[in-house]
């Protein structure tokens, strides 16, 4: 029995989609620019606060508004991509949409910035669900962890270099505006690059059971309906992962990390921004480590390996966050060390949880699954934590908020993921069985 379960859960061979690494670089570039523009407001908020005369709560409102609108537009973009094309949606929603970032740089008051930034976020919500779905079509089960690790790691690495540079915009008059103009312009150019050079492999292109079937046969199940979308909530492992997103207090680090060091420990914006570099390096190494650890853990224990790695990442982050946020070291270098460790622990997550979502959902539902996972549930978590941290930070201080969100809640998250030990292997086996059945049915029609 153990041998049968293992052969069902793990793919027998790896399907290599032509040009997949070259196409992955374009997708990675799109995610990089989107994440850079999204984080620009957070990292330069001390300047925006001074320029527009707003309080800390305004950062929570900005971040929450962007995530809330994404909860609605993310699934909508997935629906549009299914009826139009994934490439076209990426060109428009995550490329040419950068024009709204340029416009946000001209905002003369907080209301204008809020409206323009929210419209910008409405388009960028398309990036993560569609790009992650595409990665699942370019790479098979045995290399998805590494592919996700490379993309997220490369984004983190470049962001680590850009992070301190963004902080140096504090030395310019209205430097946050220059940041929005620059990143928005580059995003438009990247959208044109996707239009010229990106090639969609089609849904299911990397699946062992479907790879040699023609596009029409592979797309026979691709039409997304409400019934199919709601069927995702019947996947027990996905429900556990969705709830886990709501418990992911580490999301606050990206939005409030710099302003936390400014407000709680008295660093300047330029000095506090230095921690973004080690955090990004740590995240980069964490994604690579997570990808290799995921592949190794799956080989050693298909039933429990991935879940154990994911749990360990939550517990490690909680420990690093406690020592990295609750004590005043008076030295940005020591804070940088702990931010690097937090980044490494956080970086493990996408290399593990994204391939898990791919493994428990059929190809045609992965976009919808990631829309739920990232655009809806992660957006709800972002909005709740950002609003809570913004207003509670003003009332009781960010240090207390960070203790509960980054330490206590993350420990609870790690414990909650224990449920996956009971459900994950069965959900993977169910998808593999369904794909085998589709292949047999397709061959039966041709003979």
Secondary structure as UniProt FT lines:
FT   HELIX           2..9
FT   TURN            18..19
FT   HELIX           20..43
FT   HELIX           45..52
FT   HELIX           57..83
FT   HELIX           86..93
FT   TURN            94..95
FT   HELIX           96..98
FT   HELIX           99..104
FT   TURN            105..106
FT   HELIX           110..138
FT   TURN            141..143
FT   HELIX           144..168
FT   HELIX           169..171
FT   TURN            173..174
FT   HELIX           175..197
FT   TURN            203..206
FT   TURN            208..212
FT   HELIX           215..218
FT   HELIX           219..221
FT   HELIX           226..231
FT   HELIX           232..234
FT   HELIX           236..246
FT   HELIX           249..251
FT   HELIX           252..265
FT   HELIX           269..272
FT   TURN            273..274
FT   HELIX           275..300
FT   TURN            302..304
FT   HELIX           305..325
FT   HELIX           332..359
FT   HELIX           363..365
FT   HELIX           366..370
FT   HELIX           371..378
FT   HELIX           379..396
FT   HELIX           398..402
FT   HELIX           403..408
FT   HELIX           409..416
FT   HELIX           417..419
FT   HELIX           420..446
//
